[in-house]
Amino acid sequence: MKSDNPTMSAPAEVLYVYRCTNCGHRGDVHFADDSHDGEVMVCASCDCPVRIEWDGGVTFQA
């Protein structure tokens, strides 16, 4: 998690989202950190390449 507060603990999971330009599927994936913004993955619906985006600080604590 990107933060200026050094006392905050790191999130357990960070939410990334995508929208496939080929089939319109909206999907999401979770990673342990926020360093994956802009990475290319494949759409869960049609297997076309999609670029994931960090969803504005949405994190899930364990």
Residue pairs with C-beta under 8 A, 6 or more apart in sequence:
1 8
1 10
1 11
1 14
1 33
1 34
1 57
1 59
2 34
2 57
10 33
11 33
11 34
11 59
11 60
11 61
12 32
12 59
12 60
12 61
12 62
13 30
13 31
13 32
13 59
13 60
13 62
14 30
14 31
14 32
14 33
14 34
14 36
14 54
14 58
14 59
14 60
15 28
15 29
15 30
15 54
15 55
15 58
15 59
15 60
16 28
16 29
16 30
16 31
16 36
16 37
16 52
16 53
16 54
16 55
17 26
17 27
17 28
17 52
17 53
17 55
18 26
18 27
18 28
18 29
18 41
18 43
18 50
18 51
18 52
18 53
19 25
19 26
19 27
19 50
20 26
20 27
20 43
20 45
20 46
20 48
20 50
21 48
21 50
22 43
22 46
22 48
23 43
23 45
23 46
23 48
25 43
25 44
25 45
25 46
27 43
27 44
27 45
27 50
28 55
29 41
29 52
30 60
34 54
36 52
36 54
37 52
37 53
37 54
38 51
38 52
38 53
39 51
39 52
40 49
40 50
40 51
40 52
41 49
41 50
41 51
41 52
42 48
42 49
42 50
43 49
43 50
